[in-house]
Amino acid sequence: MISLEAVKSSLNNIILGISDTFNIEVAIFDKNYKLVASTKPYLEKKGKSVHTPSLKEVLSNGNVLVNKPGYMKSCIGCRFKDRCPATIELLNCITLKSDAIGVIALTSFTKEGHDRLEKNIDKYLNILREVSNLIAMIALQQHKKDAFIHLDHTLQVVMDSSMDSLFIIDRNGQVTHYNHSALKFFSFCNLHTNSINQILPNTILQEILEGNTISNKYIKNENFHAFVSSFPLKKGNRFMGSVIRLDQKNTSKSNKKKTSTIDSSISLDMIKGNSKAIQDLKRKVQKISKSTSSILITGETGTGKELLAKAIHYNSNRANFPLVAINCASIPESLFESELFGYEEGAFTGAKKGGKPGRFELAQGGTLFLDEIGEMPLFMQSKLLRVLQDHTIERVGSTRSVPIDIRIIAATNKNLEDMVLKKEFRADLYYRLNVIPLTLPPLRQRKDDIEILAMHFLKKYSLKLNKKLIHFSPEAMYILQSYHWPGNIRELENTVEYAVNMEEENIITQNSLPERLLKININIENQLEIKNKIKTFELNAIIAALDKYGWDVKGKTKAAKELGIGLRTLYRKIKMLENMDKKI
């Protein structure tokens, strides 16, 4: 049953926005005549008790103007008859698929409000209709989410009853469900954030994604041995995903924590985002991954420089060899040389017997990731330059040159060009490192990716903290997309983790977000802004429905039915979308 009570938090925010914008009081009732939400002055003056004949009239007629509250025919029997504190009321029915689910009322308690509303009755009625449609869509989406949660829980119980490792993927290979056995089996990776190409070898990957049935095919790689079976999920002839079962014959090997192997790879899919900047970056990475040229990654703190370095390494010809990372900001100057180049026995007091290889030797054949390269001391910069030129190193305390074959990826959040001008960074080293420059944009410049990233982290921490959170409320997502994110993706991840810890329901609401985000002024300040916000909610719901059913005539018919609007209304909204694209 569709319930307005289930979206009370959203309703409170909507009526607050309307009240602040138009200086008018608002109340919302459900189809059983119960007051669900209202502004404080309305509650103080009229209370929670409802005169049902007035609401019955609205539910029958669609909308009603009460021009003289207390003296109308519908006021007979009301406790406020002949002494109603309201000066005018405009009520509109909230409908979904032709069914009434509630009533929204605009009310004024002043003569000025009466005159203003009466003079602009058509404008306010249009606003009520738009808001009613928004409320109906929010209630419908909540109803579907509740049904999905129940179905999802049932599926999880069934899967967990199996001793085999089971997981389900969508048509793109993304893992959507898994049981406890699978989680334990894939302990070497974050199963809940992975796609199938990060879990299973390429030998059977294509078969599964083509929708083929696989029966007990034996696979063996660095992390596990098992028999794999795949059962495609189809809607008609359309491949929707697969149920995959692994019958484990050998436990994961004890050397899971090796520095790196191709089977523990991180693909470009782990760099989340559909913004143009991220898609362009991914295309560039695909071009240069197989190269041996040095790479310099720049970007603010928390933008994901290390993840990008890993993606480059694991998509390169060096993926079977180590990826060794070193943070230049965390090493004392006195230890820099021995950390990078290693040392011989007896090289200094406290040197280990037999000596110790440095990071360059450990990365032999693979990739050395120099994070925070801007923090490297000048004396070490000259030594690093020599290594890059000669492709040899000498351990501390040794005169023997050791040939090296590695690729250098450096990263920094500093402006190295400015540091070169200030003589704080060697120009020759800068040009040697900056053969292939890659820049990660800050999160504030890729706000289209915030929802994708937030959902990614929500899934991650819901599993980690054993919660069943599936989405964000529209208000919570609006706040996330409005915030400036000085800490970028790292701050967003921490924010989502905090919200998952705080939230007690199954959807992240704004009340679970950190206080620093709630300081943003999200009050709607004018009529245009509230209309635009309503249109945005509507259009997003329409796009989602059309993406689900298709943009052809048949798909539009199904989308209109799901949204609870007429086909003609849907075409008008689509035209609005097209006009917005032209303006952009």
N, C-alpha and C positions, 0 to 999 in steps of 0.2 A: 504494500500500500504506500502510495506517495504521500509524504508527510512534510509539512512546512516546519514542524517542530525540529526535524532532523537538520534543517539548515538555518536554525535560529541565529547562529553567529553571523552568517552572511546577511541575514535580514536586518540585524541590528546595524551593521555597517551601511547598508543601503539606505535605511531610513535616516541615519545620521547625516549622510551625504545630502539627501534631499532637503532635510530640515535646515542644515547650515546654508545651503545654496539659495533656497527660496523663502527662508524665514517663515516656515509653516510647520505645523505638527503632523505627524504621520502615525498611523496604526495599521497593523496587519492581523487579520483573523483567519483561522482555518475554516474548512467547510462545515465543521461542527460548532461554529460560532464562538470558538475560544480565542481570546486575545493571545497572540503568539509573540508579538513584538510591538513596541511603541516608543515614541519619544517620552522623556520624563514629564514635561508639562501635560501631555495628554493623559498619562497615567494618574497624575496628581489631581486633575480636574474631573476626569470621567471614570477613573477606577477600572477595575478588571471586569466588572459586571457588564454584560452585553445585552442590548435590547434586540432580540432576535428578529422581530418583524422587519426592521430596517435592513438587516443583512439578507434575509430571505428575498426581499424585493430586489436587492442587487444581484443575488445569485440567479434570479429569474430574468431580469431585464438587461444585465450586462454592466450598466452603470446608472448611478442615481445622483442627482444634485439635490442636496437638502439646503434650500436657500434660507429657510426660516426654522432652524432647529428648535424643537419644543412645540411648534405650532403646525406641524405637518400631519397629514393623515397617518403616516407611518409612526408618528411619535405617540400615538394613543397607547396607553399602558406603560409607557416608559417612566421611570422614576424622575426624569428631568423634564417631563411635560410642563410647558408654560414657564420653565425656569432653567432652560438648558444653558450651560456656560459657553457652548460653542456658538459662533455667529454664522458659520457656514461649513458645510461638509460636502466633499466630492468623493464618491466611492466608485470603485471599479472592480469587476470580477476578475480573479486570476484563474485562467483556464488552461488546461493541458489536454490536447487531443479532444476538444469539445467538452471535456469534463471540468466542472468547477472544482477547484481545490482550495479556494480561499477568497478573501476580499482585502483590498488595500484602500485606505481612506486618507485623504488630505483634509485637515481640519484647522480652522483658525478660531481663536478666542477673542479677536479684536475686530473693531469696525474697519480699521485699515486693511486687515487681512481679508475681511469679507469683500470689500470693494475691489481689492486687487484681484482676488480669485474670480469674482463675478465678471469683472471686465475682461479677463483673459481666459475665459472658461475653456475655449478650444485648445489653447496652448497647454493648460494644465491637464486636460483630458488626454492629450497626446502623450504627455510625459508619463501619466499614470499607465497608459497602455504599454509604452515601451518598458517601463519598470515591471509591469505585470508579466510581460513576456520574458524578461530577464529572470524574474523569480521562478517562473514556471520551468525554465531551462535548468536553473540551478537545482531545483527540487528533483527534476527528472534525472539529472546526472548523479545526484546523491543516491537516488533510488537504485540506479544501475550499479553504482559502486557498492552499495550494501549487498545487492544480489551477487555481484562478482565476488565479494569477500566471502560470502557463504559458500559459493561454488568452489572458490579457491581453497578454502579450509577443508572441504570434503575431499577434494583431489589430493591435498597434502596428507590427509589421514590415510587414504588408500595407498599412496606411494610409500609412506613410512612403514606400512605393514609388510613391505617386501624386504627380504634380506639382501636382494641384489641391489647394485647401484643403479638407480634410475634417475634420468633427468630428461626434461622436455626442452626443445628448442623451437624458436619461431622460424619463419621462412628465410630469415637472414642469417640463421645460425646462432642467434643470441640465446643464451640459456635463460629460460623463464621460470622453471620449476625444477626442484631436485629433492631427493629424500636424504635422510640422515646418513645412510650408507654411502651415498654419492659424495656427500660433504666430507666424510671421513676418508673416502677413497682418494679424493682430489685435494688432500691436505697440502700438497705442494703448490697450490695456486688458489687465488680468490675465485672460487667457482661462480659466485653470484655476480661477479663483474666481468666474466669472460664470455667470449663467443666460442663456438665449437672449434674454430681454426686455432685456438690457443690451447685446446685440450686434446684433440685427436689428431693423428698424423694425416698428411695430405693424401695418403694412399686410399683412404675411404671417405675423405671429406666431400669430394665431388659427388660420390654415389649418394650420400645422405641428402645433400642439398638439392639433388635432382629428383628426390622423392622416391628413391628405390628402396625396396625392402632388403635388409641385410640380415643374414642368419648365422650367428656364431662364427664370425670372422675373427681369426686370431691376429692380434696386433702386439707389437713389442716396441717400446721405446725407452728412453732414459729413466722415466719415472715409474712405469708400470707395465705389466703383462696382463692381458685379459682377452676374453672372447666378447666381441661386440655384436649386438643385434640392434637393428633400427626398424621402426614401424612407422611409416609416413602417416601424417594427419592431413586429410584432404577435405575440401569443401567442393563437392562436385568433382571436377577434374583439376581444381586449383590446389597446388601444394601449399599448406599452411604451416607445416613444421613436422617434427618427428618426436616420437618417444624412443629414447635410446637406453638400452640395458647393457650393463657390463657385468660379466661373470668373471670375477677376479680369481686368477690361478696363482698369481705371485704377488706378494705385497710390494708396495713401493720401495724402491731401493734406499739403502741407508745413506747414500751420498746425495740426497736431495739438495743439500745446501752448497753444491759446487758453485764456483764463481759465476759461470754461465754456460748454458748449452742451448742448442737450437730448440730443444723441446720445452724449455722454460721461457720461450720467446715472448716478447711484448710486441704485438702488431700495431699498425697505425690506427686500428680501430679503438685502441685504448686512449688515443687523443680525441676526446669527445668534442663534438661541435659541428654544426652545419653552416656556420657563418662563412662568408666569402673569404675572410682572412685565414681561417683554419683550413678550408678546402684548398686554397691556393698553397698554403704551407705543406699540406699533405702531398699535393702533386709535385712540389719541388723536392720533398724528401724522397719520393719514389724515384726521381731522376738521379739523385746524388748518392743514394744508399750504397750502390755497388762501387762507387769511386773510392780512391785512396786519399783524396785531397783532404786537408785540414778543414775543420768546420768551427765557426765561432757563433754560438747561440747567445743572443742578447734578449733581455726582457726583465721586467720588474720582478721583485721577490714574489714567489708563489704562483708564477705563471706556468710552471711545469717544464722547466728547462731540463731537469734530469730525466723525466719521462720521455721527452723528445730524444735525448741522447740515447736512451735505451732502445727506443723504436728504430732509430737509425742503425744501431749496431745489430739488432736482431733481424733486420731486413737486409743486411749486407752479406757479402761473401765471407765475412769474418765471424758469422754467427755461431760457428762451431767452436770458436776460440773465446778466451776470457774477455769480459768487459770489466775493467778495473776502474773504480772511481776514487778520486781523492779531492777533499775539500781544502783548497789552499788557505782558507781563512782559519782553519782549525789546527794548523801545524805551526809550532814555534819555529822562529827563524833558524835556531841552532840545529833543528832536526830535519829541516827541509831537504838538504842534499842527501842524507842517508835514507830518508823515506822514499825519495824518487829514484835514486840510483843504487841503493843498497850499500853494504859495507863488507869488508873482509875481516876475518878473525884478527883481533888485536889492533884494529884501526883506531880505537879510542878506548878509554876506560869504560868498562861495562859492556863492551861489544861481545855479542854471543859467540860461543865456540863454533867454528865452522862458517861464521859470517851470516849474512842475511840478504836475500834478494830484494831489490827495490820494486816500486810499482811498475817501472818500465819493463823489467824482466818478467814480472807476474803477468803482464798484459801481452807477452810475446805472441804474435800472430793475430791478436785481437785488437781491442780498442782501449785507449786510455782516456778517461773523462776527467778533465781538469776543471772542477767547479770553482766558482769565485776566483777566476784567474786574475782579476784585478787586484787581489790581495797578495799576489806573489811578490816577494821582495825583489828589488832591482838586481841584486847580485845573482839570484837564482834565474832571473829572466835571461841573462846572458848565457848561463849554462844550458838552459832549455833551448835557446836558439841554436847553440852549437850542436845539440843532439838532433834537432830537426834538420839541420843542414848535413850532418855527417852520418846520421842513422846509426850511431854507435854511442855506448855509454861506458863510463868507468866507475866501478864501485869505489866508495871512499876507502882509501888505504891501498888501492890497487893501481897498477900502471897498465893493466891488460884491457884492451878495448873489446867490448862485447857487442856484436852486431844485433840490431833490433829491427823488427818488422811490425810496426804498429800504426794504427791510425789515431790521430789526435782530434778529440772533440773538446773544445773549451767553452765555458759559459760564464757570463757575468751579468750583474744588474747595474753595472757602472758604465759610464760613457768613456770608453777607452780612447776615443779620439781626443777628448778633452784632457785625459791623463797624459797622452802623448805630448800635447802642446805644453802641459805643465811640467814635462820631464819626469812624470811619475810612472810612465810605462814606456818601454823601449819601442820606438817606431818600427824598427826592423822586425821585432818579434810580432808586433801587431799585424803587420802586413803578411807575415808568414802564417799566422793563425787564421787570418780573415780571408782565406781563399774563397770559402763558401760561407757567406753570412746568412744567418737565419734569425728572424726576429719573431718572438712570441708576443702578440698584442696583449695589453692588460684587459682584464675582464670587463671593465667599464666601456671598452671599445667593441665588445662582442656580446652585447646583452641578449642577442637572440639565442646564445648558447647557454644562458643561465638556467633555463628550465631543464635542458638536456642534462647538464652537469648536476643540477640539484636532484633530479630523479635518479641519476647514477649513484650519487652518494646516499640517497634515501634507501635504495635497495641494499647497498652495502651495509649500512649501519642498522637497518631493520633486522637483517639476519644476524649481525654480530651481537646485537643487544637483545635478540630474541623477541622482536616486536612484529606486529602485523600491520605496519603502516604502508599504504599503497599510493598516496598522493598528497598534494598540498591543496589547501583551500585557495580559492581565487584571490582572497585578500592576502594570504601569506605569500603567494607567488608574486603578487603585485609589489609587495614590499621588497622581496628579493630582487626583482627586476628594477626597482627604483633606487636601490642602494648603490653607492659608488665603489665599493669593494677595494679599499686601499691594499688589502692583503691578498687580493686576487683569488685564484682557485683554492689556495690553501685556506684562506679565510672562509670561503664558501663551504668547503668541506667541514671545517670546524663548526661552522654555524649549523649545518644540517645535523651533524653528530650531536650537538647541544640540543637541538629541537627534538630529535628522536628520543633522547634521554628524558626530556621534559613532558612530551606529549602523552596523554593518557587515552586519547581516542585513536581511531584508525586513520585519521587524516591530520596532517600537520596544519595547525591553525596559527594565526598571528600571535596568539597568546603564548605560544611555545618558543617564539623567536627571541634572541637576545635583546636586551633593552636598547642597545646602541642602534639597532635597526628600527625600533619602534619610535625613535625620536624624529624620524622623517615625517614631514608634514604631508599626510595623505588625505587631508580634508579637501573635498571638492569645493572650489572657490567660485565657480560660475556655472551658468546653465549649459554653456557649450561643453565644458569639461565633463559634466555628468552624462550628457548625451553621448559624447565620444567614448566614455568608459563603457556605457551600456552597449553601444554599437560594437566595441571591441570584443566584449564577452559574447555577444550574439554571433559575430562573424567568425570568431575562433571555434565556436560550437558547430557552425555551419561547415567550415572547412574540414573539421575533424570527421563530421558525418559523411561529407562527400568523398574524402580520402578513403573512408571505410567502405562505402558502397559503390563508388565510381562517379565520374562526372558526366556520364552519358544520361540519356533520358530515364532509363530504368533505375540507375543509381540515384538520380535526383528525386524520383518518386519515393524510393525507400528512405532517402535521407529526410525528406519532408515529413514522412510518416513518423520517423523516430523523433524528430524535433518537435512534433506536434503543431506544425504550421501548414498552411495551404501551399500547393505547388506554385501558385501565382506569387505568393509572398516570398517563397524561396528564390524564384527567378529575379524578383526585385532586389533581394539582398545580394545575389550573385552579381547583378549589374552594379551595385554599390561597390563590391569588391573590385570589379574591373575598372571603375572610375578611380578608385584609390590607387591602383597600380599605375594608371596613366599619369596621375599627379606625381607619383614617386619617380 
